[in-house]
Amino acid sequence: MVLNRKEQLNSIADTTFDLCVIGAGASGAGVALDASLRDYQVLLIDQGDFGHATSSRSTKLIHGGVRYLEQAFTKMDLGQLKQVYHGLHERHTVLHLAPHLTQPIALITPVRRWLAGLYYTIGLRMYGWFASGKDKLPRSKWLTRKQALQHIPGLAPSVHSAVLYYDGQLDDARYALALALTAARAGASIVNHCRLESFTSGESGQIVGAMAQDLISGKPVPIRARRFINCTGPYSDTVRQLANPELTARLRPSKGVHVMLNAELMQSRDGLLIPETKDGRVVFALPFAGKTLLGTTDTPYHSLEQEPLVLASEVQYLVETLSPYLANTIRPQDIKAGFGGIRPLITSTEKSGTKSLLRDHEVEYDPDTGLISLLGGKWTTYRLMAADAVDKVVELDQGNAECTTATHPLVGATGWHSQYDEDLVRHYRIPGDWAEHLSRHYGTDSPEVVAIYQEHPDHQERWHPEFPYRIAEIIYQVRFEMASTIRDVLAQRTRLEIQDWQAAHDVAPVIGKWLGKLLKWSAEDQNSEVEAYQHFLEHAGKTAGIRVK
């Protein structure tokens, strides 16, 4: 389905929508899809790209939350237990809806003492008991040191044994984009880089419209809709109080940082869960996008107007946490890239820390304005969150339409199978590494990309010799996925920005040239876009203590 951004914007002027969803992350795109499938006329907007903020900066796991289970029993917290149950039951559904963007992942929990091994074996066995009966992931088991080394050859000599269990993994940015694109195919209008500026209220005080701004053209975008749903994650309080200044803040944002290492440092296709850190958190080292993803931190964050960057002190913390578990010494200079995200934690107590705050979700309805806000939550339960929010709309409308998203596959999923890359090689004679990349990023929409690849020899060029990405993808991403900026291409539609900052810096002029040609930028605008993006990467690297030039 061709998606022209200007046409999507033009459709707004002529339509009074049933529902305007503000925020196109996992929950907002999930709401847009759910409501569209229930025959609501939906508009989805985001001030950035689809899934550009919190939803693309996760640990990339589909899980119930091992730490939540431990806290549930040590603190007798039934709320935490509920989260684990919901997460593990949704894990199967999230894996099933987009199998090209997800996969099972083996996680190794190293232990230094046999008693700790027994403790984690019991805990992870209980974790498995909560999983859905449809779940086909293998059961957890206690590994000897010799067996553990077969999974992660680079484990440190101090590791006594390990506990193996399985969870799911996803490409979060591509999954959020797939939700938005699937919503569009179901009839929703979707617009990225469109920022909410104000609400318009009727005589009763109920919201009847809004004014937004197209951040690409700078033009105002008036919106008319019967109902508005606030799905802006950590920014939800800003939207809530824009609608009704009398509302009290509900969120306490928390910053989480991840960094990327070369995969050779861990020598494993399996992930590592570090259960004992100096501040009582859980840290993961996971294979992702050809690198090792290491994270996360968890600290209060108050500068919501600024993108959270990786600090040198956070790099040092993560490196120091991982190093004792590996035979190879990890150094800060081994970091290739990183990213920071903001979690939307719902306040539940007056405690100063963020570990005790609720990560489950809540649907809030403000009767004074009619604004619905979807607060909190996490990736694994995005679909339940969306269903609860749309159920509230149905209730207010006194309707009876039911949620069908549990069985509605996302774009690229229908007909996909684990050897789909081999089909692409056989049918189109394309390189195997690129076929594997296409299969895992675009699924059964890959032939559209291949058709562009075959249009002209220039479309077949790689952006960078160390990565599989081709020029054809830029064209596809503009035509079919509404890519509008260099960062849309490098951070969201492909993951080069979080794989390797220097590589992203190097290819920015090539991406800018093709986007300029496709989007009809002036030479001045093209140069400005490239320089701004490269400056961002240089600044991000400097903040993290990593040189990017």
C-alpha positions in Angstrom: 0.0 0.0 0.0 1.5 3.3 -1.2 1.4 5.9 1.6 1.8 9.5 0.5 2.3 11.8 3.5 0.8 14.8 1.8 -2.3 12.8 0.9 -2.6 11.6 4.4 -2.4 15.3 5.6 -4.9 16.4 3.0 -7.4 13.8 4.2 -7.5 15.4 7.7 -9.0 18.7 6.4 -12.0 17.0 4.9 -12.8 14.6 7.7 -14.4 14.6 11.2 -12.9 11.5 12.7 -14.5 9.2 15.3 -11.2 9.0 17.1 -7.9 11.0 17.1 -5.0 9.1 18.7 -2.1 11.3 19.9 1.2 9.4 20.0 2.2 6.7 17.5 4.3 4.4 19.7 3.3 0.8 20.6 0.2 1.8 22.5 -1.0 4.6 20.2 -0.4 2.6 17.0 -2.0 -0.4 18.8 -5.1 1.7 19.6 -5.3 3.0 16.0 -5.3 -0.6 14.7 -7.8 -1.9 17.3 -10.2 1.0 16.7 -9.9 0.7 12.9 -10.7 -3.0 13.1 -13.9 -2.0 15.1 -14.9 0.3 12.2 -14.0 3.6 13.8 -12.6 6.3 11.5 -9.2 6.9 13.1 -6.5 9.5 12.8 -3.1 8.7 14.3 -0.5 11.5 14.8 2.9 11.8 16.4 5.2 14.8 16.8 8.1 12.5 15.7 8.3 9.4 13.6 6.2 6.3 14.3 7.6 4.7 17.4 10.5 7.1 17.5 10.7 7.6 21.3 10.1 5.1 24.1 8.8 2.4 21.8 12.0 2.0 19.8 14.4 2.3 22.8 13.5 -0.8 24.8 15.5 -3.9 25.7 13.8 -5.6 22.7 12.3 -8.3 24.9 8.8 -9.8 24.8 8.5 -11.0 28.4 6.6 -11.2 31.6 9.4 -9.7 33.7 11.6 -12.0 35.7 12.4 -9.2 38.2 8.6 -8.5 38.7 8.1 -12.2 39.7 10.9 -12.0 42.3 9.4 -8.8 43.7 5.9 -10.3 43.7 7.0 -13.1 46.1 9.6 -11.2 48.2 7.2 -8.3 48.8 3.9 -10.3 48.6 2.9 -7.9 45.8 -0.1 -9.3 43.8 0.1 -6.4 41.4 3.5 -7.5 40.2 2.3 -11.1 39.9 -0.6 -9.9 37.7 1.9 -8.1 35.4 4.0 -11.3 35.0 0.8 -13.3 34.2 -0.5 -10.8 31.6 3.0 -10.4 30.1 3.6 -14.2 29.7 0.2 -14.8 28.2 0.6 -11.9 25.7 4.1 -13.1 24.8 2.7 -15.8 22.6 0.4 -13.4 20.8 3.0 -10.8 20.2 5.4 -13.4 18.7 2.6 -14.9 16.6 1.3 -11.6 15.1 4.6 -10.6 13.4 6.9 -13.7 13.3 9.2 -11.9 10.9 9.9 -9.2 13.5 10.2 -11.5 16.5 11.9 -14.7 17.6 12.4 -16.8 20.7 15.7 -16.0 22.5 17.6 -18.2 25.0 18.7 -16.4 28.1 21.6 -17.6 30.3 21.7 -16.5 33.9 25.2 -17.2 35.2 25.7 -18.0 38.9 28.8 -18.2 41.1 27.3 -20.5 43.8 25.2 -23.7 43.6 22.7 -22.2 46.1 22.1 -19.3 43.8 21.6 -21.7 40.9 19.0 -23.6 42.9 17.2 -20.3 43.7 17.1 -19.1 40.1 16.1 -22.6 38.8 13.1 -22.6 41.1 12.2 -19.0 40.2 12.5 -19.5 36.5 10.5 -22.8 36.6 7.7 -20.8 38.2 8.1 -18.1 35.5 7.5 -20.8 32.9 4.4 -22.0 34.7 2.7 -18.7 34.2 3.2 -18.9 30.4 0.3 -19.4 28.0 -0.7 -23.0 27.3 -0.2 -22.0 23.6 3.4 -21.1 24.3 5.9 -23.5 22.7 9.1 -22.1 24.1 11.4 -24.7 25.8 11.4 -25.0 29.6 14.1 -23.6 31.8 16.9 -25.8 33.1 20.0 -25.6 35.2 23.2 -26.0 33.2 26.6 -27.2 34.4 29.5 -24.9 33.7 30.5 -27.1 30.8 27.0 -26.8 29.3 26.9 -23.1 30.0 30.1 -22.6 28.0 28.5 -24.3 25.0 26.0 -21.5 25.0 28.4 -18.6 25.9 32.0 -19.6 25.3 33.2 -16.3 26.7 32.0 -16.8 30.2 34.4 -15.9 33.0 36.2 -18.6 35.0 34.3 -17.5 38.2 31.0 -18.7 36.8 30.0 -21.9 38.6 26.9 -22.8 36.5 24.0 -21.2 34.8 20.2 -21.3 34.4 18.7 -21.3 30.9 15.3 -20.0 30.1 13.5 -18.6 27.1 11.7 -15.4 26.3 10.8 -13.5 23.1 12.7 -10.8 21.2 11.4 -8.2 18.8 12.7 -5.4 16.6 10.7 -2.7 18.5 11.0 0.1 16.0 9.9 -2.1 13.0 7.1 -3.6 15.1 5.7 -0.2 16.1 5.9 0.9 12.4 4.2 -2.4 11.4 1.3 -1.6 13.8 0.9 1.9 12.2 1.1 0.5 8.7 -1.4 -2.2 9.5 -3.8 0.4 11.0 -3.5 2.4 7.7 -4.4 -0.7 5.7 -7.4 -1.1 8.0 -8.5 2.4 7.1 -6.8 4.7 9.5 -5.2 8.0 8.5 -1.6 8.2 9.9 0.7 11.2 10.0 4.2 11.4 11.5 6.0 14.7 12.4 2.7 16.3 13.3 2.7 17.9 16.7 -0.3 18.6 18.9 -0.4 22.3 19.8 -3.8 22.9 21.5 -7.3 21.5 22.0 -10.6 23.1 21.0 -13.5 22.8 23.4 -17.2 23.2 22.9 -19.6 25.1 25.3 -19.8 22.1 27.6 -16.0 21.9 28.0 -15.8 18.7 26.0 -12.9 18.5 23.4 -14.3 18.8 19.9 -11.1 19.4 18.0 -7.4 20.2 18.1 -4.8 22.3 16.3 -1.6 20.5 15.3 1.5 21.6 13.3 3.1 19.8 10.4 6.7 19.9 11.5 7.9 19.2 7.9 6.2 22.1 6.2 5.5 24.3 9.3 1.8 24.6 8.3 -1.1 24.4 10.9 -3.2 21.2 10.8 -6.7 21.7 12.2 -8.3 18.4 13.5 -11.9 17.5 14.1 -12.8 14.4 16.0 -15.5 13.1 18.3 -13.0 11.7 20.8 -9.3 12.0 21.6 -7.0 9.4 23.1 -3.7 10.5 24.7 -1.1 7.7 24.1 2.1 9.8 24.5 3.8 7.6 27.1 6.1 9.7 29.3 4.7 12.9 27.9 1.1 12.0 28.9 0.9 14.5 31.7 1.7 17.4 29.3 -1.2 16.4 27.1 -3.6 15.7 30.0 -2.8 19.2 31.5 -3.1 20.8 28.1 -6.7 19.6 28.0 -7.4 20.2 31.7 -4.9 22.2 33.8 -6.6 21.0 36.9 -5.4 17.4 36.5 -2.6 16.4 38.7 0.5 14.7 37.3 0.4 10.9 37.2 3.7 9.9 35.8 7.3 9.8 37.1 9.5 9.3 34.1 12.5 7.0 34.3 15.5 7.0 32.0 16.9 3.7 30.7 20.1 3.5 28.7 21.4 0.8 26.4 24.7 0.5 24.5 26.0 -1.6 21.6 29.1 -3.8 21.6 30.6 -5.9 18.8 29.2 -9.4 19.0 32.6 -11.1 19.1 33.1 -9.8 22.7 30.5 -12.3 24.0 30.9 -15.0 21.4 27.2 -16.1 21.6 23.9 -16.2 19.8 22.2 -16.5 23.2 21.5 -13.7 25.7 22.9 -13.1 29.1 20.9 -12.0 32.2 23.0 -10.5 35.0 20.8 -10.9 38.1 23.1 -9.3 40.6 24.2 -5.7 40.2 25.5 -3.2 42.7 22.2 -1.3 42.7 19.9 -4.3 42.7 18.8 -4.1 39.1 18.7 -6.6 36.2 21.0 -6.1 33.2 20.8 -7.9 29.9 23.4 -8.6 27.2 21.5 -9.7 24.1 22.3 -10.4 20.5 20.5 -7.9 18.3 21.1 -6.6 14.8 24.5 -8.2 14.5 25.7 -6.6 17.8 25.4 -7.2 21.5 22.8 -5.0 23.2 23.7 -4.2 26.8 21.3 -2.6 29.2 19.6 -1.1 31.0 19.9 1.6 33.6 17.0 2.9 35.6 17.1 6.5 36.9 14.6 9.3 37.4 14.4 11.7 34.5 13.0 15.2 34.5 14.1 16.9 31.2 11.3 15.7 29.0 11.9 18.4 26.5 15.3 17.0 25.7 16.1 13.6 24.1 17.8 11.4 26.8 21.4 10.7 25.7 23.9 8.1 26.9 26.2 9.5 29.5 29.8 8.4 30.0 29.0 7.4 33.6 26.2 5.2 32.3 28.5 3.5 29.8 31.0 2.9 32.7 28.2 1.4 34.9 27.1 -1.0 32.2 30.6 -2.1 31.2 31.5 -2.7 34.9 28.4 -4.7 35.3 29.1 -7.0 32.4 32.8 -7.4 32.6 33.0 -9.8 35.7 30.9 -12.3 33.8 33.0 -12.5 30.7 36.6 -13.8 30.2 37.3 -10.8 27.9 37.7 -7.4 29.5 35.0 -5.0 28.2 36.2 -1.4 27.9 34.2 1.8 27.3 36.0 2.2 23.9 34.4 -1.1 22.8 31.0 0.7 22.6 29.8 1.3 19.0 26.6 3.1 19.7 23.9 3.6 22.3 20.5 5.1 23.0 18.4 6.4 25.9 14.7 6.0 26.5 12.1 7.2 28.9 9.7 4.8 30.7 6.2 6.1 31.5 6.0 4.8 35.1 2.7 5.5 36.9 3.1 6.9 40.4 1.7 4.7 43.1 3.6 5.9 46.2 5.7 8.8 47.5 8.9 6.8 47.4 11.9 8.5 45.8 13.1 5.6 43.6 11.6 4.3 40.4 12.0 0.6 40.9 8.8 0.4 43.1 6.6 2.3 40.6 3.9 0.5 38.7 4.7 -0.5 35.2 1.2 -1.8 34.5 -1.2 0.4 32.6 -4.3 2.4 33.4 -7.1 3.9 31.2 -8.0 7.3 32.6 -11.2 9.2 31.4 -11.6 12.8 32.2 -15.3 13.6 32.3 -14.7 17.4 32.2 -13.0 17.3 28.8 -13.7 13.8 27.4 -10.0 13.1 27.0 -9.0 9.5 27.4 -5.4 8.8 28.5 -3.7 5.5 28.3 -1.0 5.6 31.0 2.0 3.3 31.8 2.4 -0.2 30.4 5.2 -2.0 28.5 5.8 -3.4 25.1 4.7 -7.0 25.8 1.2 -5.9 26.8 0.7 -3.1 24.2 -2.3 -5.0 22.7 -4.1 -5.4 26.1 -3.5 -1.7 26.7 -5.0 -0.8 23.4 -7.9 -3.1 23.8 -8.7 -1.5 27.2 -8.6 2.0 25.8 -10.8 1.2 22.8 -13.2 -0.7 25.1 -13.6 2.6 27.0 -14.5 4.3 23.7 -17.0 1.6 22.9 -18.5 1.9 26.4 -18.9 5.7 26.1 -20.5 5.2 22.7 -22.8 2.5 24.2 -21.6 0.1 21.4 -20.7 -3.5 21.4 -17.8 -3.9 19.0 -15.2 -6.4 20.3 -11.4 -6.5 20.0 -10.1 -8.7 17.2 -6.4 -7.8 17.2 -5.3 -11.1 18.8 -5.8 -12.8 15.4 -5.1 -10.0 13.0 -1.5 -10.4 11.6 0.6 -7.3 11.0 2.0 -6.2 7.6 4.5 -8.6 6.2 3.4 -11.6 8.4 0.9 -13.4 6.3 2.6 -16.3 4.5 5.9 -15.7 6.1 8.0 -18.7 7.3 11.5 -19.1 8.8 13.0 -20.0 5.4 11.4 -17.1 3.5 14.9 -15.7 2.8 15.7 -18.8 0.9 12.6 -18.3 -1.2 13.7 -14.7 -2.0 17.2 -16.0 -3.1 15.6 -18.7 -5.3 13.0 -16.5 -6.9 14.9 -13.2 -7.4 18.6 -14.3 -7.4 19.5 -11.7 -4.8 22.5 -11.9 -2.3 21.7 -14.2 0.7 22.7 -11.7 3.4 20.3 -9.1 1.9 17.6 -11.7 1.5 17.9 -12.6 5.2 17.7 -8.9 6.1 14.7 -8.3 3.9 12.9 -11.3 5.3 13.5 -10.2 8.9 12.6 -6.5 8.3 9.8 -6.5 5.7 8.5 -10.1 5.7 6.3 -10.9 2.8 6.3 -7.3 1.6 10.0 -7.9 0.6 9.1 -8.4 -3.1 8.1 -4.8 -3.3 11.6 -3.8 -2.2 13.2 -6.3 -4.6 11.1 -4.8 -7.5 12.7 -1.4 -6.7 16.1 -3.0 -6.5 15.7 -4.4 -10.0 14.6 -1.0 -11.5 18.1 0.4 -11.8 21.7 -0.6 -11.0 22.0 2.4 -8.6 19.3 0.9 -6.4 21.4 -2.2 -5.8 24.3 -0.3 -4.1 25.1 -0.9 -0.4 25.1 2.1 1.9 28.0 0.8 3.8 30.3 -2.2 3.2 29.7 -3.7 6.7 25.9 -3.7 6.6 23.4 -5.3 4.2 21.3 -2.2 3.6 20.7 -1.1 -0.1 19.6 2.0 -1.8 16.3 0.3 -2.9 15.2 0.4 0.8 15.4 4.2 1.0 13.0 4.4 -2.0 10.7 1.8 -0.6 10.7 3.5 2.8 9.6 6.8 1.3 7.0 5.3 -1.0 5.5 2.8 1.4 6.5 3.7 5.0 6.4 7.6 5.0 10.1 8.1 5.8 10.7 11.9 5.8 14.1 12.5 7.4 17.5 10.9 7.5 16.8 9.8 11.1 13.5 8.1 10.0 15.6 5.9 7.7 18.6 5.3 10.0 17.0 5.0 13.4 13.5 3.6 12.8 13.2 1.8 9.4 16.7 0.4 9.6 18.6 0.2 12.9 22.0 1.5 11.7 21.9 4.4 14.2 21.8 2.1 17.2 24.2 -0.4 15.6 27.1 1.9 14.8 27.2 5.7 15.3 30.2 6.1 13.1 28.7 4.1 10.2 25.5 6.1 10.5 27.6 9.3 10.4 29.4 8.1 7.3 26.3 7.2 5.3 24.2 10.3 6.2 25.3 12.1 2.9 24.1 9.2 0.8 20.8 8.9 2.6 20.4 12.7 2.4 21.1 12.7 -1.4 18.4 10.1 -2.1 15.8 11.6 0.3 16.5 15.0 -1.3 15.8 13.5 -4.8 12.7 11.6 -3.7 11.2 14.4 -1.5 12.3 17.3 -3.7 14.5 19.0 -1.2 16.6 22.0 -2.2 20.4 21.6 -2.2 20.5 23.9 0.9 17.9 21.8 2.7 19.7 18.6 1.9 23.0 19.9 3.2 21.3 21.3 6.3 19.6 17.9 7.0 22.9 16.0 6.6 24.9 18.4 8.8 22.2 18.5 11.5 22.1 14.7 11.7 25.9 14.3 11.7 26.1 17.0 14.4 23.6 15.0 16.5 25.7 11.9 16.3 28.9 13.7 17.2 27.2 15.3 20.2 25.7 11.9 21.3 29.1 10.3 21.0 30.8 13.1 22.9 28.3 12.8 25.8 28.9 9.1 26.0 32.7 9.5 25.8 32.9 7.9 22.3 34.5 9.8 19.4 32.3 10.1 16.3 33.7 12.2 13.3 
